[in-house]
């Protein structure tokens, strides 16, 4: 047994001498300099010796040698690949990070007006990124504080005509204000009430940012108009066109265009459709009511607007 062990030892020593390999001390491959990685990849591609011998020579694992070889091989294939067609040519490379994905989510919602589910589907189909609706909502909620700081620094002195109205979210009023010229929304406040005090407080906050328009446009809301009279005395509040059209029955230009040249039976004409009960198609049209200086007859249970539905 001793002779066998000695013989084996001698054979191993001779084999090591023949290969002329001097094992290097074991190194942390993560800290290997780039030039040594390059030399290692070149030797692996030349196949002058086995991967095991290279791993022993450089003091790294065989897995690390294989990885460097694959990296070098991929770089060579990319360098000598045929030129792609113009429409398939890569325009630029985009480093996708978590921070960039958060920016994309905000852009999709705020610029493209995408829904949260739409954001989830786009990230899944185009970026192969699996994300649920909850994290998307958290990203949007996390941007509220930063957006509020930006909004507080806005200079509203350039707003000449403001449009004010009230919308509702989950049965709670939302006070809205927008610049008519630029459509910039300078007020979007969820409130518990829409009375004069609430409108007055919000308008005073806007006034502190330089808001002093020549006039505003609003409907006949008593709270809205009373609040403006308190906060912005001397600023006129003009009535909107929508409610005037609805009260007088005059169709909008879009409606006139859609109805022009369209033939319909007398019983189904717009005049007959809107006419008082019992008059049928002989009813005068809303335009005739305006020409004769008369208001449209009171109606009960009729549509609130005289506009064709846009389904096409």
C-alpha positions in Angstrom: 0.0 0.0 0.0 2.8 2.4 0.8 4.4 1.7 -2.5 1.1 2.2 -4.2 0.7 5.6 -2.5 4.2 6.6 -3.3 3.8 5.5 -6.9 0.6 7.5 -7.2 2.2 10.5 -5.7 5.1 10.3 -8.1 2.8 9.9 -11.1 0.8 13.0 -10.1 4.0 15.0 -9.7 5.2 14.0 -13.1 1.8 14.8 -14.7 1.9 18.2 -13.0 5.4 18.8 -14.3 4.4 17.8 -17.8 1.5 20.2 -17.9 3.8 22.9 -16.5 0.9 24.5 -14.5 1.6 26.5 -11.4 -1.6 26.8 -9.4 -2.4 30.3 -8.3 -3.7 31.1 -4.9 -7.5 31.0 -4.7 -8.9 34.5 -5.5 -12.2 36.1 -5.1 -13.4 36.1 -8.7 -15.6 39.1 -8.1 -12.5 41.3 -7.5 -10.5 40.0 -10.5 -9.3 43.0 -12.6 -10.9 43.4 -16.0 -7.6 42.8 -17.9 -7.2 39.4 -16.1 -10.7 38.5 -17.0 -9.9 39.4 -20.6 -6.8 37.2 -20.7 -8.8 34.3 -19.1 -11.5 34.6 -21.7 -8.9 34.6 -24.5 -7.3 31.5 -23.2 -10.6 29.8 -22.9 -11.5 30.6 -26.5 -8.1 29.4 -27.8 -8.8 26.0 -26.1 -5.0 25.5 -25.6 -5.8 23.7 -22.4 -8.9 22.4 -20.6 -11.3 24.5 -18.5 -10.1 22.7 -15.4 -6.5 23.6 -16.0 -7.4 27.2 -16.6 -9.4 27.3 -13.3 -6.5 25.8 -11.4 -4.0 28.2 -13.1 -6.0 31.4 -12.2 -7.3 30.1 -8.9 -11.0 30.4 -9.8 -13.9 28.0 -10.3 -14.7 26.3 -13.6 -18.1 28.0 -13.6 -16.4 31.4 -13.5 -14.2 30.4 -16.5 -17.2 29.2 -18.5 -19.0 32.5 -17.8 -16.0 34.6 -19.1 -15.8 32.4 -22.2 -19.5 32.9 -22.9 -19.2 36.7 -22.4 -16.3 36.9 -24.8 -18.0 34.7 -27.4 -21.2 36.9 -27.2 -19.1 40.0 -27.8 -17.4 38.5 -30.8 -20.7 37.3 -32.3 -22.2 40.8 -31.8 -19.2 42.5 -33.4 -19.3 40.4 -36.5 -23.0 40.0 -36.9 -24.5 41.2 -40.2 -25.9 44.7 -40.4 -29.7 44.6 -39.6 -32.3 46.2 -41.8 -32.9 49.9 -41.2 -36.3 49.3 -39.5 -34.6 46.7 -37.2 -31.6 48.8 -36.3 -31.3 49.5 -32.6 -31.8 53.2 -32.0 -30.7 53.3 -28.4 -30.4 51.2 -25.3 -32.5 52.1 -22.3 -31.3 51.0 -18.9 -34.5 49.9 -17.1 -34.2 50.4 -13.4 -36.8 50.5 -10.6 -36.6 54.2 -10.5 -37.2 54.4 -14.3 -40.2 52.1 -14.0 -41.7 54.4 -11.4 -41.3 57.3 -13.8 -42.9 55.2 -16.6 -45.9 54.5 -14.3 -46.4 58.1 -13.5 -46.1 59.1 -17.2 -48.6 56.5 -18.3 -51.1 57.7 -15.8 -50.6 61.4 -15.8 -49.6 62.0 -19.5 -51.3 59.1 -21.3 -54.3 58.9 -18.9 -53.9 55.2 -18.6 -55.8 53.2 -16.0 -53.9 51.2 -13.3 -54.9 48.0 -15.1 -53.5 49.4 -18.3 -50.2 50.1 -16.6 -50.1 46.5 -15.3 -50.8 45.0 -18.8 -48.2 47.2 -20.5 -45.4 46.3 -18.1 -46.3 42.7 -18.4 -46.5 42.5 -22.2 -43.7 44.9 -23.2 -41.2 44.7 -20.3 -41.9 41.2 -19.0 -42.3 42.8 -15.6 -44.8 41.2 -13.2 -46.5 43.8 -11.0 -49.9 44.0 -9.4 -52.3 46.9 -9.2 -51.4 47.6 -5.5 -47.7 48.6 -6.2 -48.9 50.8 -9.1 -51.3 52.6 -6.8 -48.6 53.0 -4.2 -46.3 54.6 -6.7 -49.1 57.1 -7.6 -49.8 57.8 -4.0 -46.2 58.3 -3.2 -45.9 61.0 -5.8 -48.7 63.1 -4.2 -46.5 64.8 -1.7 -43.9 65.8 -4.3 -46.6 67.0 -6.7 -48.2 69.0 -3.9 -44.9 70.8 -3.3 -44.6 71.6 -7.0 -48.2 72.9 -7.1 -47.5 75.2 -4.1 -44.8 76.9 -6.1 -46.9 77.6 -9.1 -47.3 81.3 -10.2 -50.9 81.9 -11.2 -50.6 85.5 -12.1 -50.7 84.6 -15.8 -54.3 83.2 -15.6 -56.6 85.7 -17.2 -59.8 83.7 -17.6 -60.5 80.9 -15.2 -63.1 78.2 -15.5 -64.6 76.8 -12.2 -66.9 73.9 -11.6 -67.7 71.0 -9.3 -67.3 67.4 -10.0 -67.9 64.4 -7.6 -65.8 61.5 -6.5 -67.6 58.9 -4.4 -70.4 61.4 -3.7 -67.9 63.9 -2.4 -67.5 67.3 -4.2 -64.3 68.1 -5.9 -63.7 71.8 -6.6 -62.1 72.3 -10.0 -60.4 75.3 -11.6 -58.6 75.5 -15.0 -57.0 78.2 -17.1 -59.2 78.6 -20.2 -56.2 79.5 -22.5 -53.8 76.7 -21.5 -56.2 74.2 -19.9 -53.8 74.2 -16.9 -55.6 72.8 -13.9 -54.7 75.0 -10.9 -57.4 73.7 -8.5 -58.5 70.1 -7.9 -59.5 69.8 -4.2 -61.6 67.0 -2.7 -63.9 68.5 -0.1 -66.7 67.6 2.3 -68.8 70.6 1.3 -69.2 72.9 -1.7 -70.6 76.0 0.0 -69.5 79.6 -0.2 -67.0 79.2 2.7 -65.2 76.2 1.1 -65.0 77.9 -2.3 -63.9 81.2 -0.6 -61.1 79.5 1.3 -59.7 77.7 -1.8 -59.9 80.8 -3.9 -58.0 82.8 -1.2 -55.3 80.1 -1.3 -55.1 80.6 -5.1 -55.0 84.4 -4.6 -51.9 84.0 -2.4 -50.2 82.4 -5.5 -50.9 85.4 -7.7 -54.3 84.3 -8.9 -56.3 87.4 -9.9 -58.0 86.8 -13.3 -59.9 89.3 -15.4 -63.0 87.1 -15.2 -64.1 83.5 -14.4 -66.6 81.2 -16.1 -69.0 79.0 -14.1 -72.5 77.7 -13.9 -75.2 79.0 -11.6 -73.9 77.3 -8.5 -74.8 79.5 -5.5 -71.9 78.3 -3.4 -69.4 78.8 -6.1 -70.5 82.3 -7.0 -70.9 83.4 -3.4 -67.4 82.1 -2.5 -65.9 84.1 -5.4 -67.7 87.2 -4.4 -66.1 86.9 -1.0 -62.6 86.0 -2.1 -62.4 87.9 -5.4 -64.5 91.0 -5.2 -64.7 92.9 -8.4 -64.0 89.8 -10.6 -66.9 89.0 -12.8 -68.2 85.5 -13.0 -69.6 84.8 -16.5 -72.1 82.1 -17.3 -71.0 79.1 -19.3 -72.3 78.3 -22.8 -73.4 74.7 -22.0 -76.2 75.6 -19.6 -77.4 78.4 -22.0 -77.7 75.9 -24.8 -79.4 73.4 -22.5 -82.0 76.0 -21.3 -82.7 77.6 -24.7 -82.6 74.4 -26.8 -80.1 75.8 -29.4 -78.0 72.9 -30.7 -74.2 73.3 -30.7 -72.3 73.7 -34.0 -71.3 70.1 -33.8 -74.9 69.1 -33.5 -75.9 71.3 -36.5 -73.2 69.6 -38.6 -74.3 66.1 -37.7 -78.0 66.9 -38.4 -77.5 68.9 -41.6 -78.6 67.2 -44.8 -80.1 64.3 -42.8 -83.6 63.4 -43.9 -86.0 61.9 -41.4 -89.8 61.3 -41.3 -91.8 64.1 -39.7 -92.8 61.8 -36.9 -89.2 61.1 -36.0 -87.7 64.5 -36.6 -85.8 66.3 -33.8 -88.5 68.8 -33.5 -91.1 66.1 -33.1 -88.8 64.2 -30.6 -88.4 67.2 -28.4 -91.9 68.7 -28.9 -94.5 68.9 -26.1 -96.9 66.0 -25.7 -99.6 65.8 -28.4 -97.9 68.0 -31.0 -95.9 65.3 -32.8 -93.8 66.3 -35.8 -95.6 69.7 -36.2 -93.7 71.1 -33.3 -91.5 74.0 -34.1 -87.8 73.4 -33.8 -85.7 74.8 -31.0 -84.1 77.2 -33.5 -87.6 78.6 -34.2 -88.1 79.2 -30.5 -85.0 81.3 -30.5 -85.9 83.2 -33.6 -89.3 84.1 -32.1 -87.8 85.0 -28.8 -89.5 82.3 -26.9 -88.1 79.8 -24.4 -88.5 76.1 -25.0 -91.7 74.8 -23.5 -91.3 73.1 -20.1 -90.7 69.4 -20.4 -91.1 66.6 -18.0 -89.1 63.4 -18.3 -87.3 64.5 -21.5 -83.6 64.2 -22.1 -81.7 66.9 -20.4 -79.6 67.8 -23.5 -80.5 68.1 -27.1 -77.4 66.5 -28.5 -77.0 63.3 -30.6 -75.0 60.6 -28.9 -71.5 60.1 -30.3 -71.3 56.3 -30.8 -69.5 56.3 -34.2 
